[in-house]
Amino acid sequence: MACPIEVQKAFFLSSIATFLVGLVILYIGRQVRILSRKYDFFRWPPPSNRLKFNRSKMYKFHTIFHERIDMLISGQTFVGRLLMILVFLLSIASLVIYFISSSNPASNCSSTDTNILLVDLAFNVFFAFYFGLRFLASGDKIKFWLELNSVVDILTIPPTFISFYLHINWLGLRFLRSFKLLELPIVLQYLRIIKSGSSAKFYKIVSLISCTWLTAAGFLHLVENTGDPWLKGRNSHILSYFDAFYLVMATTSTVGFGDVVARTTLGRAFIMFFILLSLILFANYVPKLVETLTGGQKYAASYKVIRGRKFIVVCGDISVDTVTSFLRNFLGHRSRENNNEIIFLGESLPSPELEIIFKLYLAYAHFYHGSALKREDLRRVAVESSEACLILANPSCPDSHMEDTANIMRVLSIKNYYPKTRVIIQIIQPQNKDYLLKIPHWNRTSGDNIICFAELKLGLIAQGCLVPGLATFLISLFMEQTGKAIPKHPWQELLVDGLSNKIFTHFLSCDFEGMSFREVSRLCFVKLRLMLIAIEYKTKENGFRSLMLNPPEMIKVNRNTIGYFIAKSLHEVKRAFLYCVNCHSDVNSPEIIGHCACRSKKEQKSHSSISPGNMRHFHNKRTNEINIFDSTKILSKQTALTPDFIMRDTIAFDRDMKNDLFDSSGLFHWCTPILLENAILKQGDNTKTGLQNHIIACVFGDAHSPLLGLRNFVMPLRSSNYTFKELKDIVFIGSLDYLKREWQFLKNFPKLYLFPGSAHSQGDLKSVNIEKCSMCVILSSPSDLSNNQRTVDGEAILATLNIGTLRLETNKTLNTNLLEKCSRLSSYSSPFQGNFRRIPILIELKNASNIKFIDQLCGMNPDLPEANLYFSTSFSTGAVFSCDFLESLFATAFYNYHVLELLQMLVTGGVSYEMEPYVGNENAAFSESCFSVLITRGRCKLGLLSLNQTMLLDLPARDTFGEVFCASLDNFGILCLGLYRLIDDESRNPLHKRKVCYF
C-alpha cells in the first residue's frame, strides 16, 4: 500500500530531529562548561574535603573508563579490530536487506517479513551500541557528531526502531549504509589481505567509486518513487533500484540512452549535479585505477641479462631532476660505450613527467619498481651481473643526514646481497664517509667510490680563493660539455678549444722506469704532446700507495706506474704507454707512435718497483735521450737558489715548520680548541684593524638552516704544505646563531674569525676590512632547492650586487705595499683602478642559469643552455662556481675512478684515499718517515705566479706556453698547468679581467 505523506515525514523527521536535537544539546553543554570554568558559579559554596575526595575518585574513574573505551574501539587491540570488522560486515548485510526490500517502491509502506525486520533491528541495535562507545571515547563531541560515520548512523538507526514499533517497513534513507564501503581498505588491512601500497590504493579507489554509484542510485530510487515534496507526490512514478542504478551508470558513462529517465524535479536536479561530480571524480580516479592495475605489472618484471650486453643499476633518489641530469651527463660522456644500458630501480612509481623522460631514452634507460633494500628487487634487476650500482642523492633535501643514512643503508643491502658489486654513491656530508669505509666489503681498488657534494664544492671554492680561476680550470677539465657551442668572440674560440682538454690516466711506458717525474713530464710534453701532471706512486717496503702531484726529484718512476695526463683524447694518452726509447727516439711526429716489437714491451706485464734506497740511480741512456731529442728548446738552469716557498726539500720544511702544530695526519694546521667568544669580532674591535690580504666568506643561514659544512671550506686553506705565516685569516660573516652551530667543527683551526652581520650591509662589510681582502666568497643560502629554481640564488646574487657597488678608496701606501705583496705571489691583475679598488668575488650558484644575473656578456646560442655558463665572463674569469658540475662526476667516476681521486686530492688540500682514515682522528698513528713527510707537509701546492713580477721574469725564453712550461720545469721544478691572461685587449677590457687558458 502507498505510504501516507505523514508517515514518511515521521520516518524522515525522526532522523533529522535526532541529529539537530543532539547537536543543540552538545553545543549548550559546551557553553555551560566554558561559563562554569570562567565564573566558577557552580563551585559555591566551597566544597568540603569529603566532597573533594569524592570528586577526585570520580575524576580518576572517568579517566580510567575513558582509556578503556579508547582501547576497546582502537584498531591497536584485537577486540577493537574485531568490532570494526564486525560493524563493516553487518553494515554490508544491512545494505543487502535494503536491496531485498527495494523490490517494493520506496513510497510503499510494506509489512515485510517479521524475521527480516527483526534481523535488521538487531543489526541496528549493535550499530547503536558501537555508536555509543565511539561517542564516549571521543574528545570533541560536536566534531564526532558531524563525522560522516556518525551522520550515517543517526540517519539510519532511528527509522529502524520506528519501523519495528509501527510494524511498517519504509526504506527511506537506509541506502546511506553504502558509505560504510569507504572503510573497505582499513578492514582488508586488518585482515592482512592488503600487503602493499598499490593494493591499498586500488581498494581505496574501488570503494570510493562503488560508494558513489550505490548512494546516487539510492537517492534517485527515493525521490523518483516519493515525488517532489511540494507536489505531495503527485509526480512520483515507480522506479526499481536496479533501474536507478542503471540510470546512474548511463549518466556516468555520458551515454544517456533515454530509456530510463528522472521525472521529478529533485531527480533531474540531482542528475545535473551528478554529471559534473562524475566527470570530476572519474577524471581523477579512473586513470589512477588503471595505473594501479597496469603499473605494478608494467614495472614489476625482471631484467633479462643478455650475454655480451653491459648494464648499470641506478637507485636512490629517482626524480625528474636527478634522472635528467644523470642521463644528460652519463650518455654525453666521451668514454661511453654504446652497449651500456641503464636500469633505474625506484621505490615509487614514476610520475608522468618521469615516464616521458624514460620514453625519450627508451634505447638506453629502463625503469623497474622496487627497493635496493630488498634482496628480491636486487635479484630482479640482476645486480650481481651489472657493471656497477650507482646511488643518487638529492642535494636539496631538507635533512642531509637522513638522505645520507638512506643511501648508506642501500650500500649495505647491495654489498650483503653480492659483495663484489661495484658501488658508486653520492652523499652530502663528508662525515658520513666514515661509515662507508667501515663496510667490510667496501673496496676502492675494485672501483667503489664516494662523491661527496659538500667536500668537493667547498673545496673547489676554497682553492679558488688561493688561486683565482682554479675552480674554473678544474671544472672545465672534469666536466663533460654536452651540446655544440658556437663562440662569437675571439676569446671564446680559445675557451672552446681549451674545453676539449680532459683528465686521462694510463700506465707509463716501462722505458720511463728510474726517471724522475720532471724528466718524464718534459719528455711527454715536448715529444708526445702530452701534459703529465701526477703519478700514482707505490713504495716497495710497505706497499703504501699515494697519488703525487709534481713529486720532487727524489721520487723515481717505477714500472707499471699510472700517470695522470691533460689531453684531448685517450688515444693521445696511449702514446705514453707505447713509447719506446729505441724505436721512437728519432720520431718527430707523435701521431705515428705505435706498437713496436721491442723485448722491453713484452716485459711490461711484470710488476716490480724500485726501493727508495735505489731511487737516486737511473739509466744514463734515457737521460741522454732526453737531452738530445729536442736540445734546441732545453734551457740552461739558473744558478740562483730557488725561493723558500717553492722548495720542497724535507729538511727545509722541518726548519720552516718547526714550531707549527698539525693534526695527527700531518695534513692540516691545528691548534687547541678556541672559545667561541674569542673568535667573535665586534664593532670597534682592534683585531679587525689588522686584517689584511684575508679571505671573507659570506654565509646565509639561521638557527634552523641545514649546515653547509664550513669545515670543508677551511681545511684546504689550512693545508700543512703552507707555513703558518702563509696562512690567510678567514672571516665568516653571517648570522651568529648559524655560525655557532658550525663553530664546533672549526674550533681547532687557527686564524678563524666570526663576525655577526650580513653581506647585504655595506657597513658590516667595511667593518671586516673588505677593502683589504684578497677574496670575498659568497656561499648560496642552504635552502631547499625545490622551492623555486629561479630564486634559489637570490640571497647570493643580491650580496654580489651589493659588494660590486663598493668602490673603495685606497691610499698610495696601501696601494703600493699590498699590490707588491700580491704580485709576488700571483699573477692576479691589479685590483686597483686609479684611486679605487675592485673587490675580488667568488660566488656559488646552485642554478647555472642564474649566471645571467651576474654577467651581462652572454654570447650564447639559445638552444644550448649549458653554454651560457661556459661563455660567460664570470665563469671564464673564475668568479662563479656552479653546483651543476658535481652532478656530472658520476660518469667520470664510473669510467675512470682514478680521475675522481685526483680531483679529491686537489680540492681537499692533498687528502688521498689512503690518508682519509687519519684525517680528524687524533688517535691515529702515522709514521714520520721521509716518504710520509713528502705526502703530507712536503706535498706540492698550487699558486699563481706572474711572468713579469716573480722569479719567472728571469726565464731565458717565455714567448710561448711551451717555452714557459719547459723553462719553469727545468729551472725551478714548477709544473705550469695553464695561463691566467687578460680576456681581451686593454681598450675593450677596461677592468683588466682575466680568463683561464688551457694547455
Secondary structure, 3 states (H helix, E strand, C coil): CECCHHHHHHHHHHHHHHHHHHHHHHHHHHHHHHHHHHHCCCCCCCCCHHHHHHHHHHHHHHHHHHHHHHHHHCCCCHHHHHHHHHHHHHHHHHHHHHHHHCCCCCCECECCCHHHHHHHHHHHHHHHHHHHHHHHHCCCHHHHHCCHHHHHHHHHHHHHHHHHHHCCECCCCHHHHHHHHHHHHHHHHHCCCCCCHHHHHHHHHHHHHHHHHHHHHHHHHHHHHHCCHHHCCCCCCCCCHHHHHHHHHHHHCCCCCCCCCCCCHHHHHHHHHHHHHHHHHHHHHHHHHHHHHHHHHHCCCCCCCCCCCEEEEEEECCCHHHHHHHHHHHHCCCCCCCCEEEEEEECCCCCHHHHHHHHHCCCCEEEEECCCCCHHHHHHCCHHHCCCEEEECCCCCCCHHHHHHHHHHHHHHHHHHCCCCCEEEEECCHHHHHHHHCCCCCCHHHCCEEEEHHHHHHHHHHHHHHCCCHHHHHHHHHCCCCCCCCCCCHHHHHHHHHHCCEEEEEECCHHHCCCEHHHHHHHHHHHCCCEEEEEEEECCCCCCEEEEECCCCCCECCCCCEEEEEECCHHHHHHHHHCCCCCCCCCCCHHHCCCCCCHHHHHHHCCCCCCHHHCCCCCHHHHHHHHHCCHHHCCCCCCCCCCCCCCCCHHHHHHHCCCCCECCCCCEECCCCCCHHHHECCCCCCHHHHCCCCEEEECCCCCCCCCCCCHHHHHHHCECCCCHHHCCCEEEEECHHHHHHHHCCCCCCCCEEEEECCCCCHHHHHHCCHHHCCEEEECCCCCCCCCCCCCCCHHHHHHHHHHHCCCEECCHHHHHHHHHHHHHHCCCCCCEECCEECCCEEEEECCHHHHHHCCCCCCCCCCCCCHHHHCCHHHHCCCEEECHHHHCHHHHHHHCHHHHHHHHHHHCCCCCHHHHHHCCCCCCCCCCCHHHHHHCCCCCCCCCCCCCCCHHHHCCCCCCHHHHHHHHHHHHCCCCCCEEEECCCHHHCCCCCEEEECC
